[in-house]
């Protein structure tokens, strides 16, 4: 009797699988892409467009778990695809990971909605983070305390900033956060805030923030192209070598399509092909 039941169940399961294959349902996949907050907003916009363009797969971009979160989840097989805010290091590549470059984004100096200053110099930036410039009136703006917000020392953008601007130190008065969503939350909360982050991520802000010119150069996409704006970050996706799922491949192909590149550029990101 038990064998008959098992046999009947097996036949039912096989029939269901064949039906799913015939309908294409078995090919569908919910693709969750964890990782860096740098590209969370723009990747979310790409995911929305991809999900609208087809009905086989569904892409989800969860809140940031950081670059390290993407490396951990993909290397441990928890996620098929992860998002990172910089190219992988040799030790990370040694985990069997493959890096797919997606684009380059301006790294910008940003001020809260109440700030009237429209540009700073590299020396003034050092003065703000170093605790020597504490009020916007010192930079020609309306008086207001500068609430400086920074990322942790291991952050890729902070490292790049330090490489471009020597002797950049952070005073104890600088509020240090570990994930971009927290940084954005503080920029929204404090109208006289100041921070450094990639430009496309600022579209997640709820307030009308001020993007500052740096050393007289605006962080426009044209100035990224011609090289006059000095600060930018490259980000991309990662997967286990040889384990790119059908949904992952379809999403990457969409991002690299003319429609995907148009979305990237609309958010100030220069698409980069592998």
N, C-alpha and C positions, 0 to 999 in steps of 0.2 A: 504493500500500500504506500509506504514511504517513498519507494523508488518511483512509483507511478506519479506521486505528487511532485517529486523532484523533477521528473521528466516533463511533466505538464508545465511546471514553472519555467524550466529551461526553454521549452518551445515558445512559451509566452514572451520570455525575455528576448529570445532571438528574433521573434516577429516584431517586437517593439523596437529593437535596434535597427532592423532592416527598414522599418517605417520611418524612423528618425533619419537614417541615412538618405532615404529616398526624398524626404522633405527638406534635407539640408540642415535640420536642427542640430544634428550631432556635430556639425562643423562650427557651431556657434560657441563663443567663449566670452566670459566677462573678464576683461583684462584690467587688473588693478596695478597702477604704476606708482609705487611709493618713492620717497626720496627727498631731494633738495627743494627748499622753498624758493630758491632763485628763479626757477622756471615754473613754479606752481600755477601762477595765473595764466600765462600764455599757453602752457600745455593743457590747462583746463579748457581754454577757448578752442584749441585744436581738437580736443576730445569731443566737445559739443558738436563741432562741425562734422567730425568723422562719424559720430553716432547718428547724426541726421542724414548723412550721405548714404548709409547702408543699414541693413537690419540684421546682418549675420552676427556681428560682434558688438560688444558694448564696453567702452573704455571708461574707467573710473580713475580720477586723480584725487587721492585722499590728502588730508592736511600733511604738512611737511614733517618728515622724520629725519631730515638732514641728509647730507651726502653719505655719511657713515651708515645711516639706516638703509639706503639703497644698496650699498655694497654688501651689507650684512644679509638683507632679505634675499637678494639675487644669488649670492654665493651659497647661501644655505638652502636654496630651492623654495623659499617661502613665496617669492614673486618671480615671474618670468621676465619682466622688464622693470627697470628702475630708472629714475631720473637723477642726474648728477650735475653739480654746478661747476665742474672743471674736468679736464681730461684725467684719466686714471694714472696713478703712480705705478712704478714697476712692481712694488709689493702687491698692489691691488690687482694688477694684470696677472700676477702669479697665482691668483686664486682661480684662474680659468675664466676670467671675465673678458668680454669684448666691449669696446667703447664705440658708440656711434655718434659722431659730432652732428649737432643740429643747427647751431647758430651762435652768433656773437652779439652781445648786448652791451650798451654803454653802462658803465659804472658811474653813478652820479652823486653829487652832493645835493641833498634835499633838505628843505626847511618846512616847518609847519605852516598852516594856512594863514596865520596872522603876521608872518614875517614880510617886511617890505624890501629887504635886501634882495638883489637879483643876481649877484655874482660874488665870488670870493677868489682869492689867490691860494696857491699851495701853502704859502707861509701862514696865511690866515687860518687855513684848515688845520695846520699843525698847532696854531695858537688855541683854537677851539678845543681840540682833543687834549691838548697839553694843559688846559685849565688856565691859560693866560688871557684868553678872550672869553668873557663870561656874559656879555650883554650885547644884543644886536646893535645898540647905539654906538659901540666901538667900531662897527663896520658901516656906519652911516645910515642905519635903519632906525625905525621907531624903537624907543627903549622897551626892552623885554628881556628877561633872563634867558640865556641860551641853555636849553635842556639837551645836552649832547648824549646821543645813544650810539653805542658801538657793538660790534660782534666779538665773539670770543677770539683768542689769539690764533686758534687753529683754522679760523674761517678763511676760505680761499680768497674772498674779496679783500679782507683785511690784510692778508699776506701780500696781495698784489699792490694794494695801496702803499704798504710799507716799502715795497721794492721801488715804486715810482717816486715816493716822497721820503727821502732819507731822514733819519732821526725823528720819526713820528712816534710819539709816546702818548699813552693814555693816562690821564689824571684819575685819581680815585673818584672824582665827581662824575665821571662818565658812567652812565648806566649801561651795563653789559648784558646783552641778551644772547640766547643760543640759537633761536630759530627766527626766520624772517617774519612769520605771522605775528610774533610778539613785538618785533621791531615796528611793524606797520601799525599795530594796535597803539603803541606809545606815540608814534607820529600823529595819529588821529587824535589821541587824548590830549596832547600838549601842543597848542597852536604855535609855540615859540621853539619847537624842537629842532634838532639838527642831526642828520645821520648820513651814512654812505651806503648805497645799495644799488643793485642793477635796476635799470630804468623800467623795464616791462613789469617788474613785480609791484611797482608803485600804483599800477592800475587797480590793485586790490584795496587801495586806501579809500576810505569813505569821505574824507575831507579833501578840499582842493589844495593839495600840497604845492610847494614852490620848488621847481627844479632849477638849480643855480648854475650859471656859467662858471667854468673853472679856468682861471688864468685868461679870462676874456673869450673863451671858446664855449659855445653851446653844445650839449651832447646830442646833436641831431644825427639822424641816420646818414645824411650827406657828409657830415664831419667824421663819422666813423669810416665811411668809404674812402674819403680822401686822406685819412690819417691825421687830421689836424687835432681831433679830440683824442687825448692820450690814454684814457682808461676804458677798458672793456673786459668783459668776461665771456668765455666760451662755455657753453654747456651742451649736454647731450644725454643719450640713453645708454644703458648697459644691459647686457644679458650674458648668460652662460654660453661659452663657445659651443656652437653647434646645436643650441637648444632654443632657437628663436621660434616661438609658436606661430601658428597661422594668424592668430589675432595680432600678435606683436608685429609680424611682417606686414600685415595689411595696414596697421596704424603707422608704421615707419614709412611705408610707401606713400600713404596719404600725406604725411608731413612733408615729404620731398616732392610731392606733386605741385603743379602750378598753383592750385588752390591753397595747399598748405603753406607754400612759400609766401603767398599773398597775405595770409593771416599773420605769419611771422613778421613780415615787413610792416604791416599795419600797426603792429605793437612795438615797432622800433628795433626789431631783431633782424640782423643780416643772416639769411640762411647759409649754411655751410654744408657742402656735400663731402662725403667720405673720399 
